[in-house]
């Protein structure tokens, strides 16, 4: 395995998220979900989890499920509409 050069919030893993994403030909939205979920504890906290949720919402929407997640403080309120 090549020497790791990325930020601490990524190089702690056996394989860096971007290497995993590229090796497995993972799409843009899915790759961002992986990125944000991997780093949330070490970089931007729950803000990164919210970003991951937004990408999940987009994937669901383009696949026929319309779902919106509203976050207030520590509470998550789900509003779901299925086409």
Legacy VTK file of the C-alpha trace (Angstrom):
# vtk DataFile Version 3.0
C-alpha trace
ASCII
DATASET POLYDATA
POINTS 83 float
0.000 0.000 0.000
1.312 3.469 -0.847
2.214 6.013 1.821
-0.755 8.040 3.029
-0.616 11.806 2.536
-4.138 12.964 3.358
-5.511 14.805 6.382
-5.660 13.000 9.733
-9.425 12.492 9.483
-8.826 10.244 6.449
-5.398 8.622 6.880
-6.440 6.858 10.083
-8.224 4.224 7.975
-6.597 1.144 6.457
-7.651 2.465 3.063
-8.419 6.136 2.565
-12.025 6.848 1.567
-11.049 8.332 -1.810
-8.991 5.237 -2.663
-11.953 3.006 -1.722
-14.306 5.167 -3.787
-12.056 5.195 -6.870
-11.062 1.509 -6.730
-14.718 0.495 -6.536
-15.955 2.990 -9.183
-18.440 4.472 -6.740
-20.551 7.346 -8.042
-20.319 10.976 -6.984
-23.235 11.054 -4.526
-22.420 7.674 -3.000
-18.767 8.680 -2.704
-19.666 11.849 -0.841
-21.859 9.875 1.549
-18.895 7.607 2.314
-16.582 10.611 2.725
-18.853 12.468 5.139
-19.735 9.407 7.214
-16.061 8.437 7.537
-14.899 11.841 8.724
-17.751 13.206 10.830
-16.241 12.310 14.227
-12.860 13.809 13.348
-13.618 16.923 11.302
-16.987 18.702 11.222
-19.081 16.674 13.659
-22.770 16.290 12.984
-22.590 18.884 10.184
-20.946 16.159 8.086
-23.752 13.735 8.945
-26.278 16.325 7.762
-24.349 16.602 4.476
-24.491 12.807 4.114
-28.256 12.904 4.708
-28.666 15.493 1.932
-26.863 13.206 -0.544
-29.015 10.256 0.597
-32.151 12.346 0.073
-31.005 13.182 -3.461
-30.308 9.524 -4.291
-33.722 8.522 -2.976
-35.437 11.293 -4.932
-33.825 10.371 -8.270
-34.830 6.770 -7.586
-38.510 7.547 -7.059
-38.716 8.149 -3.321
-39.333 11.702 -2.152
-38.188 12.078 1.446
-37.227 15.118 3.431
-35.403 15.060 6.747
-35.657 18.067 9.013
-33.135 18.389 11.820
-33.718 20.665 14.811
-31.089 20.610 17.519
-30.642 16.957 18.434
-34.041 15.927 17.053
-34.628 14.483 13.613
-38.118 14.907 12.193
-38.821 12.734 9.139
-41.297 13.840 6.534
-41.837 11.109 3.972
-43.736 11.147 0.703
-43.537 8.230 -1.727
-44.336 8.767 -5.405
LINES 1 84
83 0 1 2 3 4 5 6 7 8 9 10 11 12 13 14 15 16 17 18 19 20 21 22 23 24 25 26 27 28 29 30 31 32 33 34 35 36 37 38 39 40 41 42 43 44 45 46 47 48 49 50 51 52 53 54 55 56 57 58 59 60 61 62 63 64 65 66 67 68 69 70 71 72 73 74 75 76 77 78 79 80 81 82
